[in-house]
Amino acid sequence: MIKLMGYQNRRNKMDVEKYLQGFFPGTKGPTLDAMKYFMEKLGHPEEKLKFIHIAGTNGKGSCTEMLTNIFLKSRYKVGKFISPHLIKYNERISVNNINITDKEMEEIITKLDPLVKEYNEANKRNVTLFELETTMAIVYFESQKCDVVVMEVGMGGLYDCTNIIYPEISIINSIGYDHMNVLGNSLEEIAFQKAGIIKKNSATIYISQSESVDKVIIDKCAKENNELHLINKKEIQNYSYNKDFQIFDYKQYKNIKIKLKGESQIYNASICLEAVDILKNRYNLPEENVREALETVIHKGRFETLHENPTVIYDGGHNELAIKNFINSVNMYYKDTKKVFIISLLKSKDYKTVLKLLVKNDENIYIFTNGNSKERYWDNKVISKEAIRLDGKNVSAIDLNEAIKKSLHEYKDYTIFIVGSFYIYGDVIKYINEE
């Protein structure tokens, strides 16, 4: 085995996590040059796979989980690529919901490392972490002979690393304000970036949003001779919900039940049903399997109940649209309960917009934390001052572990909501278990 940048220990076992930490975690410019280089050097493994490509400001994770479950229930071998992970990096790459192992990652990195060095030596812009992990995922899925791969866009679409693939279906979910420093300052500019995943002579599913945003998607599909399936929310009828399921009709599908909570999930499920209709001539997707998949799908970190007595709900929502969906879900299921909100927000997020939506002049309790990193998260004293300015009555700023401990012991008759970031999920689980 070759030595990899000094990341082998004395037993000749690679420290995968340390190796990955050596890569720049962000984006360095609008280019797919590194991805094209890797695919060519590796013999184009992406051309040997069938993909469903999913973009969107919010909802792409839920669609990914639903479609993965639909194919699993129909007995296909399904690759899944997501970001971010909640506890361990391996969650990003899985086959049939079984995460790639450290050993498998090491084997792929051993193969890729010489190519990384070769590329870095020949180019001013080094390979980023997301370029490496997207390449790893494609190599892994091809080696596992997956029947289909559900691939979630990292950010945007046009220049996202995942846009090296040619999908059977492109899905563009909700379009909202996030990552404006990269994607643009208007919804139309952001839509243009997300429309970058639309490919020639393929199919696209998109939920109608507004005339100006819709036009960006419609025009791109026309330009690429792409078959657009435009979902109108009016086609979703007979909606109802209870504590266990949301129930609705979509076109010929009657009395569909979904386990995931929040009204936005019925739109995500409608997208998946539309995808099933497009793909049913290529795959055997029996309706009973589709129904079972939607009734049983789990999406961790999205309005997920982590604890009972007291009830603790975790939601990673961190942008304007996600927070609106979160508040809608809170009002649907917990309108008449007393509430504690434990809030942690990355410095890359617009905390003023989020707090304007979350904080009300009411009896709710708002606890602000520094997440799991004072360097990466907004200072809890800064955002707590903004909450007070917005007339929040019960506002405090303490560490995340203390916030959870305090809530579990002092607010047992409250519903506790932990919101604002996906990256503290593992820490939250740990702190709850400790208590």
C-alpha positions in Angstrom: 0.0 0.0 0.0 1.4 3.4 -0.9 1.9 6.0 1.8 -0.8 8.7 1.8 0.5 12.1 2.8 1.7 10.8 6.2 -1.7 9.6 7.3 -0.8 6.0 7.9 -0.3 4.8 11.5 2.2 2.2 12.7 -0.1 -0.6 11.9 -0.2 0.6 8.3 -3.9 1.5 8.7 -4.9 4.8 7.3 -6.5 7.5 9.4 -9.3 8.3 6.9 -10.8 11.2 8.9 -7.4 12.9 9.3 -6.7 12.4 5.6 -10.1 14.0 4.7 -9.4 16.9 7.0 -6.4 17.8 4.9 -8.7 19.0 2.1 -10.3 22.5 1.7 -14.0 21.9 2.8 -15.5 24.8 0.8 -15.9 25.8 -2.8 -13.1 27.5 -4.7 -14.8 28.7 -7.9 -17.2 27.8 -10.7 -15.5 24.8 -12.5 -15.9 21.1 -13.0 -12.3 20.7 -14.2 -11.2 18.4 -11.4 -14.3 16.2 -11.7 -13.7 15.9 -15.5 -10.1 15.0 -14.8 -11.0 12.3 -12.3 -13.7 10.7 -14.4 -11.4 10.6 -17.5 -8.5 9.1 -15.5 -10.8 6.5 -13.9 -12.4 5.4 -17.2 -15.7 7.3 -16.7 -17.4 5.2 -14.0 -20.2 7.7 -14.0 -21.2 6.5 -17.5 -21.8 3.0 -16.1 -24.4 4.1 -13.6 -28.0 5.3 -13.7 -28.7 8.4 -11.6 -31.5 10.5 -10.2 -30.1 13.9 -9.5 -31.8 16.1 -6.8 -31.2 19.9 -6.2 -33.1 22.4 -4.2 -32.7 24.9 -1.4 -34.8 22.7 0.9 -36.4 19.3 0.5 -33.7 17.5 -1.5 -32.7 15.4 1.5 -36.3 14.2 2.1 -36.8 13.4 -1.6 -33.5 11.5 -1.6 -34.7 9.4 1.4 -38.1 8.7 -0.1 -36.8 7.7 -3.5 -34.1 5.5 -2.0 -36.8 3.7 0.1 -39.0 3.3 -3.0 -36.3 1.5 -4.9 -35.3 -0.5 -1.8 -38.8 -1.7 -1.3 -38.9 -2.7 -4.9 -35.7 -4.8 -4.4 -33.2 -2.7 -6.3 -29.6 -2.1 -5.3 -29.6 1.6 -4.5 -26.6 3.9 -4.0 -27.2 7.1 -2.0 -25.0 10.2 -1.8 -25.9 12.9 0.7 -24.4 15.9 2.6 -23.8 16.8 5.3 -23.5 13.8 7.5 -24.9 13.9 11.0 -22.6 11.8 13.1 -20.0 10.0 11.0 -18.6 10.9 7.6 -19.4 7.5 6.1 -23.1 8.4 6.2 -22.6 10.4 3.0 -22.0 7.3 0.9 -24.2 4.3 1.3 -25.6 1.3 -0.6 -29.0 0.0 0.4 -28.7 2.4 3.4 -25.6 0.6 4.6 -22.8 3.1 5.0 -19.4 2.7 3.3 -16.9 1.3 5.7 -13.6 2.9 6.7 -11.8 0.0 5.0 -13.7 0.6 1.8 -13.0 4.3 1.9 -9.3 3.6 2.5 -9.1 1.4 -0.5 -10.7 4.0 -2.8 -8.5 6.8 -1.4 -5.4 4.7 -2.0 -6.5 4.6 -5.6 -7.3 8.3 -5.8 -4.5 9.8 -3.9 -1.9 9.7 -6.7 -4.5 11.4 -9.0 -5.1 14.1 -6.4 -1.3 14.8 -6.2 -1.0 14.8 -9.9 -3.9 17.2 -10.3 -2.6 19.5 -7.5 0.9 19.7 -9.0 -0.5 20.6 -12.5 -3.1 23.2 -11.3 -3.2 26.3 -9.2 -6.5 25.2 -7.6 -6.1 22.1 -5.4 -8.8 19.4 -5.2 -11.5 20.2 -2.6 -13.1 17.8 -0.1 -16.4 17.7 -2.0 -14.6 16.9 -5.3 -12.8 14.0 -3.6 -15.9 12.7 -1.8 -18.1 12.9 -5.0 -15.5 11.0 -6.9 -15.2 8.4 -4.1 -19.0 8.0 -4.1 -19.1 7.4 -7.9 -16.2 4.9 -7.8 -17.9 3.1 -4.9 -21.3 2.9 -6.5 -19.8 1.6 -9.7 -17.7 -1.1 -7.8 -20.9 -2.2 -6.0 -22.8 -2.5 -9.3 -25.7 -0.4 -8.1 -29.0 -0.5 -10.1 -29.7 3.1 -9.5 -28.0 6.0 -7.6 -29.9 8.8 -5.9 -27.5 11.7 -5.8 -28.1 14.9 -3.8 -26.5 18.1 -5.0 -24.2 19.7 -2.5 -24.8 23.4 -3.4 -26.5 25.0 -6.3 -26.2 22.7 -9.3 -24.5 24.2 -12.4 -21.0 23.9 -11.0 -21.7 21.5 -8.2 -19.3 18.5 -8.2 -22.2 16.1 -8.7 -23.1 17.8 -12.0 -20.6 15.5 -13.7 -23.3 12.9 -14.0 -26.0 12.4 -16.7 -29.2 11.6 -14.9 -32.4 9.8 -15.9 -34.3 12.4 -14.0 -33.3 15.8 -12.6 -35.4 17.0 -9.7 -35.4 20.7 -8.6 -37.2 21.2 -5.3 -37.9 24.5 -3.6 -35.8 27.5 -4.5 -35.0 30.0 -1.7 -32.3 32.2 -0.3 -29.2 30.4 0.8 -25.5 30.5 -0.1 -26.1 33.8 -1.9 -22.3 34.6 -1.9 -21.9 31.8 -4.4 -25.3 31.3 -6.1 -26.6 34.9 -6.5 -28.7 37.5 -4.7 -32.1 36.9 -6.4 -34.3 33.8 -6.6 -33.9 34.0 -10.4 -30.1 33.9 -10.2 -30.3 31.0 -7.7 -32.8 29.2 -9.9 -30.3 29.5 -12.9 -27.6 27.8 -10.8 -30.0 25.0 -9.8 -31.2 24.6 -13.4 -27.7 23.7 -14.3 -28.5 20.0 -13.6 -31.0 19.9 -16.4 -29.5 17.8 -19.2 -30.3 17.3 -22.9 -33.0 14.8 -23.9 -33.7 13.8 -20.3 -36.6 14.7 -17.9 -37.0 17.2 -15.1 -39.4 17.5 -12.2 -40.1 20.9 -10.6 -42.8 22.3 -8.4 -44.2 25.6 -9.7 -43.1 28.4 -7.4 -43.5 31.9 -9.1 -43.8 33.1 -12.6 -40.3 34.6 -12.8 -38.6 31.6 -11.1 -40.6 29.1 -13.1 -39.5 30.8 -16.4 -35.9 30.1 -15.6 -36.6 26.3 -15.3 -39.0 26.2 -18.3 -36.5 28.1 -20.6 -33.6 25.8 -19.6 -35.7 22.7 -20.3 -36.8 24.0 -23.7 -33.2 24.8 -24.6 -32.0 21.3 -23.6 -35.0 19.5 -25.2 -35.7 18.3 -21.7 -39.2 16.9 -20.8 -40.5 19.1 -18.0 -42.9 17.7 -15.5 -44.2 20.8 -13.8 -46.1 20.0 -10.5 -48.9 22.3 -9.5 -49.7 22.3 -5.8 -53.4 22.3 -6.8 -53.0 18.7 -8.0 -52.5 17.7 -4.3 -55.9 17.2 -2.8 -57.9 15.8 0.1 -55.1 16.6 2.5 -55.3 15.6 6.2 -52.9 14.7 9.0 -52.8 13.0 12.4 -49.9 12.4 14.9 -48.7 9.4 12.8 -49.2 10.2 9.1 -50.0 12.9 6.5 -52.6 11.7 4.0 -53.3 13.1 0.5 -54.2 12.4 -3.1 -51.9 13.1 -6.0 -53.3 12.5 -9.5 -54.2 8.8 -9.8 -52.6 8.1 -6.4 -55.3 8.1 -3.7 -55.0 8.1 0.1 -51.2 8.2 0.1 -49.8 8.2 3.6 -46.4 9.6 4.5 -44.6 9.2 7.8 -42.4 12.4 7.6 -43.9 15.4 9.4 -44.6 18.8 8.0 -46.7 20.1 5.1 -43.7 20.5 2.9 -43.3 16.7 2.9 -46.4 16.2 0.9 -44.8 18.2 -1.9 -41.6 16.1 -1.6 -43.7 13.0 -1.8 -45.6 14.3 -4.9 -42.2 14.8 -6.6 -41.4 11.2 -5.8 -44.7 9.9 -7.1 -44.1 11.9 -10.3 -40.7 10.3 -10.6 -42.2 6.8 -10.2 -44.6 7.6 -13.1 -41.6 8.6 -15.3 -39.6 5.6 -14.4 -42.2 2.9 -14.3 -41.4 1.8 -17.9 -37.7 1.3 -16.9 -38.1 -0.2 -13.4 -40.6 -2.4 -11.7 -42.0 -0.1 -9.0 -45.3 -1.7 -7.8 -47.7 0.7 -6.3 -47.9 -1.3 -3.0 -44.1 -1.0 -2.6 -44.3 2.8 -3.3 -47.0 3.2 -0.7 -45.0 1.1 1.9 -41.9 3.1 1.2 -43.6 6.5 1.8 -45.2 5.2 5.0 -42.0 3.9 6.5 -39.3 6.3 5.3 -37.1 7.9 8.0 -35.2 11.1 7.6 -32.9 11.8 10.5 -32.4 15.4 11.7 -35.6 16.7 10.1 -38.3 17.3 12.7 -37.1 14.1 14.3 -38.2 13.1 17.8 -35.1 12.3 19.8 -36.6 11.8 23.2 -40.0 11.4 25.0 -40.9 12.8 28.4 -40.0 15.5 27.8 -40.4 15.5 24.0 -37.2 16.7 22.2 -37.5 17.5 18.5 -34.4 18.1 16.3 -34.6 20.0 13.1 -31.5 21.1 11.1 -33.4 24.0 9.3 -31.1 27.0 9.0 -32.3 29.2 6.2 -35.5 31.3 5.7 -37.5 28.7 3.8 -36.4 25.8 6.2 -37.4 27.9 9.2 -40.8 28.7 7.7 -41.4 25.0 7.2 -40.2 24.2 10.7 -42.5 26.8 12.2 -45.4 25.5 10.2 -44.7 22.0 11.5 -44.5 23.3 15.1 -47.9 24.9 14.7 -49.4 21.8 13.2 -48.3 19.4 15.9 -47.4 21.4 19.0 -49.4 24.6 18.8 -50.9 24.4 22.2 -47.8 23.2 24.1 -45.2 25.2 26.1 -42.0 25.4 24.1 -38.2 25.7 24.6 -36.1 26.5 21.5 -32.4 25.7 21.7 -30.8 27.6 18.8 -27.4 27.3 17.2 -26.5 29.0 13.9 -23.4 28.9 11.8 -21.7 32.1 10.9 -22.4 31.5 7.2 -26.2 31.8 8.0 -28.3 35.0 8.2 -29.1 34.9 11.9 -31.2 38.1 11.8 -33.7 36.6 9.3 -33.9 33.3 11.2 -34.5 35.0 14.5 -37.1 37.3 13.0 -39.1 34.3 12.1 -38.5 32.3 15.2 -38.6 34.8 18.1 -42.0 36.0 19.2 -43.2 38.2 22.0 -44.6 35.3 23.9 -43.9 32.9 26.8 -41.6 30.6 24.8 -38.1 30.0 26.2 -35.2 30.8 23.8 -31.7 29.4 24.6 -28.8 30.3 22.4 -25.6 28.3 22.1 -22.3 28.4 20.3 -23.1 25.0 18.8 -20.0 22.8 19.0 -17.5 25.4 17.9 -17.1 29.0 18.9 -15.1 29.6 15.7 -17.8 28.3 13.3 -21.0 29.4 15.1 -22.4 32.9 15.9 -21.6 34.0 19.4 -24.6 33.1 21.5 -24.4 36.5 23.3 -24.6 38.3 20.0 -27.7 36.5 18.7 -29.4 36.5 22.1 -29.2 40.3 22.1 -30.9 40.3 18.7 -33.6 38.0 20.2 -34.2 40.5 23.0 -34.4 43.3 20.5 -37.2 41.3 18.8 -39.1 41.2 22.1 -38.1 37.7 23.2 -39.1 37.6 26.9 -37.2 34.4 28.1 -33.8 34.6 26.5 -30.5 33.1 27.7 -27.1 32.2 26.3 -25.3 29.1 27.5 -23.3 26.2 26.2 -25.0 23.5 24.1 -24.5 20.7 26.7 -25.8 23.0 29.5 -28.8 24.0 27.4 -29.8 20.3 26.9 -29.2 19.4 30.6 -31.2 22.4 31.8 -34.1 21.7 29.4 -34.4 18.0 30.3 -34.4 18.7 34.0 -36.2 22.0 34.4 -38.7 22.0 31.5 -40.2 18.5 31.7 -43.7 19.8 30.8 -42.4 21.7 27.7 -41.7 20.5 24.2 -38.0 21.1 23.5 -36.9 22.1 19.9 -33.3 22.0 18.9 -32.9 23.9 15.7 -30.5 25.8 13.4 -27.8 23.3 12.3 -27.2 19.7 11.2 -23.7 19.7 12.4 -24.5 19.4 16.2 -26.6 16.3 15.8 -24.0 13.9 17.1 -23.3 16.1 20.1 -27.0 16.5 20.9 -27.4 12.7 20.9 -24.4 12.3 23.2 -25.7 15.0 25.7 -29.2 13.5 25.8 -27.8 10.0 26.5 -25.6 11.4 29.2 -28.6 12.9 30.9 
